[in-house]
Amino acid sequence: MAELKTAPATVASKAHDPSPAVMGTYARLNILFERGEGSWLITEDGERYLDFGSGVAVNALGHAHPHLIDALKAQAEKLWHTSNLYRISQQERLAERLCAATFADKVFFCNSGAEACEGVIKATRRYHYVNGDPQRWRIITFEGAFHGRTLATLSAAGNPKHLEGFGVPADGFDHLPFADHDAVEAAISPETAAIMIEPVQGEGGVRIIPPQCLQGLRELCDRHGLLLILDEVQTGVGRTGTFFAHEQSGITPDLMAVAKGVGGGFPLGAILASEEAASGLQPGTHGSTFGGNPLAMAVGNAVLDIVLQPEFLEDVCRKSGLLRQRLAEIEDQFSDLVAEVRIAGLLCGLKLQDDVAPSDLIAAAADERLLTVGAGDNVVRILPSLNVSEDEISDGLARLQRSFSRLRENTL
Ligand SMILES: *Cc1c(COP(=O)(O)O)cnc(C)c1O
């Protein structure tokens, strides 16, 4: 470490080497952006990258959206933070709008997806506790899931790679194989409180849960007195072409975790709940100092102003169709590299052949000034902003095509 500190730091190396002061929890690409405009990210040298990663499905409306900037600026000049010891008007407004647009009767605001997932887990356990069933506290979850990086959410997902070295995982989660309905029914015990699932596994590799599976889980929950928890942190707020992904299966959950796109880039998470599922959370049972703070709420409301406009989601579906068509062409053209295309709205995954590493495609795409994101199951995600233009989709797909050509040259 001492060597690092005393190494001669030229201006150039200072500008280009990642700082050793930042903890090394991410294997970052060595690209440094200075600003963003819509679907574009621009480096200090003025190089423009087409952003088909959207900060991992967060920048739902691209970068520097004028309506979001106005909302944040206006709020910044009035009030930043008061805590939840007092009423917050923007919070009441956003909660009411989320309830009006979804199954929910109650909303709790937090700051991230992991916190939202922790919250739905706590709400579940308290629900059964206040209903005289305190022994019901275990939650059924699925292989390939991702619910965040806190100790409980890591245990909920049960990914051995993420849990390694962090001691004994938190108890209370029963992990089942992906897409095995019979296994779910067999796993339900008198201690089971809920089933928790992502309608599309995002980090798990854009693995789509078919509508009839979600309907089957809803039915199992009803029959056994369990809560159905959906983690829509990645799939929510228009990403899959409907406001929330579960709408496409005609079911509603009892509890839902929301984050990522709902803040459009401002840290914001939420728990949405039916009146009944929220009944365990009385004053003092859960909290967050920053959650629902006026700045986050102003931006959340501004995001909804746009996403809830009548044509917005239709537009997402149309662009999804275009993307599907173009990605199918790429799949044909590069069948030696691409194994499968998975699409839910503008949440797209390219499953690569076993001998092709996602990191190689991501690097080749970055060389073409196209940003993509890796995922599990040997998948690279394509996550344009929801307001991406059709020209930008065409441009991005041409870049993707050239990236695959590069990759093929390198592997030959
Ligand atoms: C990203 C994600 C989370 C975690 O969100 P953070 O904001 O990183 O804590 C949880 N669940 C799903 C489905 C996600 O995609």
Ligand as a Chemical Component Dictionary entry (heavy atoms), coordinates in Angstrom:
data_LIG
# 
_chem_comp.id                   LIG 
_chem_comp.type                 NON-POLYMER 
_chem_comp.pdbx_formal_charge   0 
_chem_comp.three_letter_code    LIG 
# 
loop_
_chem_comp_atom.comp_id 
_chem_comp_atom.atom_id 
_chem_comp_atom.alt_atom_id 
_chem_comp_atom.type_symbol 
_chem_comp_atom.charge 
_chem_comp_atom.model_Cartn_x 
_chem_comp_atom.model_Cartn_y 
_chem_comp_atom.model_Cartn_z 
_chem_comp_atom.pdbx_ordinal 
LIG C1 C1 C 0 -30.840 -4.252 -8.280 1  
LIG C2 C2 C 0 -31.789 -5.173 -7.633 2  
LIG C3 C3 C 0 -31.915 -5.241 -6.220 3  
LIG C4 C4 C 0 -31.011 -4.456 -5.315 4  
LIG O1 O1 O 0 -31.108 -3.088 -5.483 5  
LIG P1 P1 P 0 -30.014 -2.113 -4.839 6  
LIG O2 O2 O 0 -30.569 -0.760 -5.101 7  
LIG O3 O3 O 0 -28.720 -2.392 -5.523 8  
LIG O4 O4 O 0 -29.937 -2.432 -3.405 9  
LIG C5 C5 C 0 -32.875 -6.071 -5.699 10 
LIG N1 N1 N 0 -33.668 -6.803 -6.486 11 
LIG C6 C6 C 0 -33.576 -6.775 -7.825 12 
LIG C7 C7 C 0 -34.507 -7.594 -8.647 13 
LIG C8 C8 C 0 -32.625 -5.976 -8.441 14 
LIG O5 O5 O 0 -32.517 -5.969 -9.778 15 
# 
loop_
_chem_comp_bond.comp_id 
_chem_comp_bond.atom_id_1 
_chem_comp_bond.atom_id_2 
_chem_comp_bond.value_order 
_chem_comp_bond.pdbx_ordinal 
LIG C1 C2 SING 1  
LIG C2 C3 SING 2  
LIG C2 C8 DOUB 3  
LIG C3 C4 SING 4  
LIG C3 C5 DOUB 5  
LIG C4 O1 SING 6  
LIG O1 P1 SING 7  
LIG P1 O2 DOUB 8  
LIG P1 O3 SING 9  
LIG P1 O4 SING 10 
LIG C5 N1 SING 11 
LIG N1 C6 DOUB 12 
LIG C6 C7 SING 13 
LIG C6 C8 SING 14 
LIG C8 O5 SING 15 
# 
